[in-house]
Amino acid sequence: MRGVFIAAGVALAVSILLTPYLIRFFSRQGFGQEIRAEGPQSHQAKRGTPTMGGVAILLAIWLGYVPRTC
C-alpha cells in the first residue's frame, strides 16, 4: 500500500512540475485549439490554446508507476 502512495505522490509532483513546460513546448510546436469561424466570437479568444494536457497527465502517471514495478 505504501508503494501506491509513493507512486501517486511522484505522479502528482511530476504532473505539477512538468505541465507548464509541456504547455510552452506544445505552444511553440503549434499544437493548439482550432476555432471555427462560424462559432461564437467569444470562442475566438481560445484560439491557440494547447490541447495536449492529457499527455502530461499520462506521462506523470507512467513515471510514477514504472519505477515501482522494476
C-alpha positions in Angstrom: 0.0 0.0 0.0 2.9 2.3 0.7 4.1 1.9 -2.8 0.8 3.1 -4.2 1.1 6.3 -2.2 4.7 6.9 -3.3 3.7 6.3 -6.9 0.7 8.7 -6.6 2.9 11.3 -5.0 5.6 11.0 -7.7 2.9 11.3 -10.4 1.3 14.3 -8.7 4.7 16.1 -8.4 5.7 15.3 -11.9 2.4 16.5 -13.3 2.5 19.8 -11.4 6.2 20.4 -12.4 6.0 19.1 -16.0 2.8 20.5 -17.3 3.9 24.2 -17.6 6.9 23.1 -19.6 4.8 20.9 -21.9 2.3 23.7 -22.4 5.1 26.0 -23.6 6.6 23.3 -25.8 3.3 22.4 -27.4 2.5 26.1 -28.0 5.9 26.6 -29.8 5.2 23.5 -31.9 1.8 24.8 -33.0 -0.4 22.2 -31.2 -3.3 24.5 -30.4 -7.1 24.6 -30.4 -8.6 25.4 -33.8 -11.7 27.6 -33.6 -14.2 27.5 -36.5 -15.0 30.9 -38.0 -18.8 30.4 -37.7 -18.7 29.9 -34.0 -19.4 32.5 -31.3 -17.0 35.4 -31.2 -16.3 34.7 -27.5 -14.6 31.5 -28.5 -12.1 33.2 -30.7 -10.0 34.1 -27.7 -9.4 30.3 -27.2 -7.5 30.1 -30.5 -4.1 28.5 -30.0 -4.8 27.1 -26.5 -2.7 23.9 -26.1 -5.0 20.8 -26.2 -2.5 18.1 -25.2 -2.8 18.3 -21.4 -3.6 14.6 -21.3 -0.1 13.8 -22.4 1.3 15.4 -19.3 -1.0 13.5 -17.0 -0.4 10.2 -18.7 3.4 10.8 -18.6 3.2 11.6 -14.9 1.3 8.5 -14.1 3.7 6.4 -16.1 6.7 8.0 -14.4 5.1 7.3 -11.0 4.3 3.7 -11.8 7.2 2.4 -13.8 10.0 2.7 -11.1 7.8 0.8 -8.6 7.4 -2.1 -10.9 11.1 -2.6 -11.8 
